[in-house]
Amino acid sequence: MEKTNRIENKLLNRVEITFRWQHIGMATPSRKEVMDLVRTLEPGSNPDCIVVKDCNTRFGQPLTTGTAFIYGDVESMSVEPEYIHKRHEQFWSAKAPEAEESSKGGDE
């Protein structure tokens, strides 16, 4: 995997990475595989704070490009839409969704 662009967005407390991955001789990578490789691009990042967006594989080519956001903490991830949280919750550890729910507040 190759990092083509890296931007530190201090306002949203995240690092925005644009990547390109040539997976010659392999199947199209899963979201989990992409998240694991993004984590290696940013050492020390929390796997529960990684969001992969715009992941596209070229038809007939072993090339996948995309964007990943690495947040500083779980609370900063509240700017992401709910469908993004649902899409990634299966890859996060059990503690991340609980912290996310507590930051939303209750309707009790």
VOPAGU-2260 file (C-alpha; in pm, 1 decimal, decimal comma):
REM VOPAGU-2260
SITE   aa  ch    i         X         Y         Z
SITE  MET   A    0       0,0       0,0       0,0
SITE  GLU   A    1     125,9     343,4     -90,6
SITE  LYS   A    2      28,7     665,7      83,4
SITE  THR   A    3     -32,5     925,7    -189,1
SITE  ASN   A    4    -142,1    1213,7      34,9
SITE  ARG   A    5    -149,8    1286,1     407,8
SITE  ILE   A    6    -325,4    1583,5     566,2
SITE  GLU   A    7    -350,2    1661,8     936,4
SITE  ASN   A    8    -690,9    1813,0    1004,3
SITE  LYS   A    9    -646,9    1963,9    1350,7
SITE  LEU   A   10    -995,8    2113,8    1354,7
SITE  LEU   A   11   -1158,3    1767,6    1334,2
SITE  ASN   A   12    -876,3    1591,7    1525,4
SITE  ARG   A   13    -798,2    1348,5    1244,6
SITE  VAL   A   14    -538,2    1253,3     986,3
SITE  GLU   A   15    -673,0    1216,3     631,9
SITE  ILE   A   16    -484,6     967,8     415,1
SITE  THR   A   17    -531,7     902,5      44,9
SITE  PHE   A   18    -394,4     563,5     -53,4
SITE  ARG   A   19    -334,1     342,5    -353,7
SITE  TRP   A   20    -288,1     -33,1    -331,1
SITE  GLN   A   21    -176,0    -258,9    -615,3
SITE  HIS   A   22    -287,1    -609,4    -516,1
SITE  ILE   A   23    -143,3    -810,0    -804,6
SITE  GLY   A   24    -232,1   -1178,5    -784,5
SITE  MET   A   25    -473,5   -1120,8    -494,8
SITE  ALA   A   26    -846,9   -1080,5    -466,9
SITE  THR   A   27   -1006,8    -743,9    -404,6
SITE  PRO   A   28    -915,7    -650,0     -47,1
SITE  SER   A   29   -1186,3    -646,1     218,4
SITE  ARG   A   30   -1257,8    -338,9     430,6
SITE  LYS   A   31   -1084,4    -509,5     725,1
SITE  GLU   A   32    -767,3    -568,8     520,0
SITE  VAL   A   33    -766,2    -205,2     411,5
SITE  MET   A   34    -816,0     -87,0     771,5
SITE  ASP   A   35    -527,2    -306,3     889,4
SITE  LEU   A   36    -293,7    -168,6     623,1
SITE  VAL   A   37    -399,5     190,2     694,8
SITE  ARG   A   38    -304,9     128,4    1056,0
SITE  THR   A   39      47,5      35,6     944,6
SITE  LEU   A   40      73,7     364,5     753,1
SITE  GLU   A   41      10,5     558,3    1076,0
SITE  PRO   A   42     198,5     385,0    1359,9
SITE  GLY   A   43      38,7     424,4    1700,6
SITE  SER   A   44    -311,6     480,7    1565,1
SITE  ASN   A   45    -609,0     330,6    1746,4
SITE  PRO   A   46    -785,6      69,3    1527,1
SITE  ASP   A   47   -1119,9     178,3    1678,6
SITE  CYS   A   48   -1070,9     527,5    1536,5
SITE  ILE   A   49   -1009,2     437,2    1170,9
SITE  VAL   A   50   -1274,3     505,1     905,7
SITE  VAL   A   51   -1225,0     396,7     542,0
SITE  LYS   A   52   -1415,5     597,7     281,2
SITE  ASP   A   53   -1424,7     611,6     -98,0
SITE  CYS   A   54   -1259,5     273,1    -146,1
SITE  ASN   A   55   -1271,3     190,5    -519,1
SITE  THR   A   56   -1125,8     -98,7    -716,3
SITE  ARG   A   57   -1071,6     -55,6   -1089,2
SITE  PHE   A   58   -1253,8    -307,3   -1308,2
SITE  GLY   A   59   -1005,4    -552,3   -1459,6
SITE  GLN   A   60    -712,0    -400,5   -1272,7
SITE  PRO   A   61    -553,7    -498,1    -942,5
SITE  LEU   A   62    -565,7    -137,6    -816,3
SITE  THR   A   63    -764,9      -6,8    -520,6
SITE  THR   A   64    -766,8     358,8    -421,5
SITE  GLY   A   65    -940,3     532,7    -136,7
SITE  THR   A   66    -943,0     768,9     157,8
SITE  ALA   A   67    -906,0     684,2     525,3
SITE  PHE   A   68    -961,3     901,9     830,0
SITE  ILE   A   69    -770,3     828,3    1149,3
SITE  TYR   A   70    -927,1    1009,6    1442,6
SITE  GLY   A   71    -743,3    1104,4    1759,6
SITE  ASP   A   72   -1018,7     967,6    1984,6
SITE  VAL   A   73   -1364,9     812,0    1973,1
SITE  GLU   A   74   -1540,5    1138,7    2067,2
SITE  SER   A   75   -1397,5    1310,7    1757,5
SITE  MET   A   76   -1568,1    1050,1    1539,3
SITE  SER   A   77   -1909,3    1201,6    1617,5
SITE  VAL   A   78   -1881,0    1411,6    1298,1
SITE  GLU   A   79   -1920,9    1094,8    1090,3
SITE  PRO   A   80   -2275,2    1006,7     977,6
SITE  GLU   A   81   -2457,8     720,2    1148,8
SITE  TYR   A   82   -2433,3     490,4     845,0
SITE  ILE   A   83   -2053,2     512,9     860,0
SITE  HIS   A   84   -2059,9     404,5    1225,1
SITE  LYS   A   85   -2287,7     110,4    1136,5
SITE  ARG   A   86   -2061,9      11,8     845,9
SITE  HIS   A   87   -1749,3       1,5    1062,6
SITE  GLU   A   88   -1885,1    -121,3    1398,2
SITE  GLN   A   89   -1814,7    -486,7    1319,1
SITE  PHE   A   90   -1442,0    -406,4    1290,8
SITE  TRP   A   91   -1412,2    -203,2    1610,6
SITE  SER   A   92   -1360,6    -356,1    1953,0
SITE  ALA   A   93   -1654,7    -382,6    2193,0
SITE  LYS   A   94   -1557,6     -69,3    2389,3
SITE  ALA   A   95   -1580,4     177,0    2097,4
SITE  PRO   A   96   -1959,6     166,5    2037,5
SITE  GLU   A   97   -2027,1     205,3    2411,6
SITE  ALA   A   98   -1817,5     520,5    2426,9
SITE  GLU   A   99   -1993,0     645,5    2116,0
SITE  GLU   A  100   -2339,5     588,9    2265,9
SITE  SER   A  101   -2246,7     764,7    2589,5
SITE  SER   A  102   -2135,4    1071,3    2394,2
SITE  LYS   A  103   -2470,9    1091,6    2211,9
SITE  GLY   A  104   -2673,7    1141,1    2525,7
SITE  GLY   A  105   -2997,9     972,5    2617,3
SITE  ASP   A  106   -3361,4    1024,4    2532,9
SITE  GLU   A  107   -3473,1     900,8    2870,0
